[in-house]
C-alpha cells in the first residue's frame, strides 16, 4: 500500500477520533439537556446507547490504526493481526446490537405516551439498519477468513523459501 494512502487514512482516523471525543463530551450533554423536556424516561437509555455506540466506533478506529501500522511494517500477514480484526468484528456486532436497542427504546417510547412518539416506520428502519450493520460484521468476518488464508500461504511460502535456500 502506498505511503500517502496510509497517511491520508491516518489523518481521517485522527479527525474522526477527535470528532468522536467532541460528540461524547459536548453533543451527548446537549442531547441530555434537550431530551428531558421531550420524552421523560428516555434520556438515560438513549444517552448510554449513544456513548457506547461512539465508543464502539472509536475501538474500530484504533484497531484500524494498529492494522495500518502492521501494513507499514509488512507484518499484517501474521497471527497478531487476527486480534485486531476480531476486535473490529466484535465492535461492529456491538454497534448492531446498539442500533437494535435504539429501535427497542423507540418502540417502548410509543407505549409510554398516548400518541406515537416515534413513527412506527422509523422503528422498522432502525431494525433494518441493525441487520445491515450485522451484515457488515459478517463481511469483516469473511475478510478475516481471507486474511487467514493469506497468512497460511505466506507462512508456507516462507517455509518453501527456506527449504530452497538450504538446497542451494
Secondary structure, DSSP 4 states (H G I P E B T S, - for coil): --HHHHHHHHHHHHHHHHHHHHIIIIIHHHHHHHHHHHSTT-HHHHHHHHHHHHHHHHHHHHHHHHHHHHHHTT--SSTHHHHHHHHHHHHHHHHHHHHHHHHHHHHHHHHHSSS-SS-HHHHHHHHHHHHHHHHHHHHHHHHHHHHHHHHHHHHHHHHHHHHHHHH-
